[in-house]
Amino acid sequence: MTKAMWIANLSGLMIPGEVVGKDDVVTVEPGEAVKVPASYATSLIDDGLAYKADEPDTEPVADEGGEGAYSAMTMDELREEAEKLDYRPPKNIGLETLREKVRDLVRAQFDDLDTKAKELGITPDEDWTVEEYQAAIEAAEAQ
């Protein structure tokens, strides 16, 4: 997207996938911001179907699934994240339920990595990502 805007709607939005570079319709929960091409955003705003929103804060990876983690993600983004964690959410799952499940899965993943790192004598940095944990563990195991 060249020129883009963040928009939201208090009742939620359904954005055609082709507008945001996805295959399927993107469901945006009430009040959640979504980045769309400026021309599409302006059209929705002019028709009273959306309002200009602020860009959501990005989630720190090192939050390890804490309360603030994933709060800015849309349902579709959470589904993608869940699938990366080998969890296939049911179609009728609620946004907050899925958000909490993803947080739990991430916490469990960090707990497992923490345990493995301690077994290998690795002291992780507080802001390590999953990938950094895995790389340090692989390096320690290779020695």
Residue, then its C-alpha position, 0 to 999 in steps of 0.5 A: m500500500t502506498k498511501a494508507m490510513w488507519i480506520a475503525n468502526l464502533s460496530g466492527l468492519m468487514i474489509p474485502g481481502e483484496v483491499v488489504g492484500k489477503d485472500d479472504v474477508v478481514t473481520v475487524e472487531p469493534g473499535e479495532a484499527v485496521k490499515v487500508p489504502a487511503s482512497y478506501a479509507t476516505s470512501l468509508i469515512d465519507d459514507g459514515l462507515a468508519y472513522k480515522a483511527d490512530e495506529p495501534d501500539t505494536e506489541p513487544v515480543a518480550d511480553e511473553g504473552g502478558e496482559g498487554a500482548y496481542s491487544a492490538m491484533t485483529m481476529d485474522e492476525l490472532r488466527e494466524e498467530a495461533e496457527k503458528l503455535d499449532y492451534r487451530p481455533p474454531k470458527n465461532i471463537g470470540l476475539e477475547t477468548l482467542r486473544e487469551k488462548v494465544r497469550d497462554l500458548v506464548r507463555a507456555q512456549f516461553d516457559d518451555l524455552d526457559t526450562k531448556a535454556k536453564e538446563l543448558g546453562i543459558t541465561p537469557d536476556e529479558d527481551w529475547t524473542v522466541e527465535e533468539y531463544q531457539a538460536a541460543i539453545e541450538a548453539a549451546e546444543a551444538q557445542 
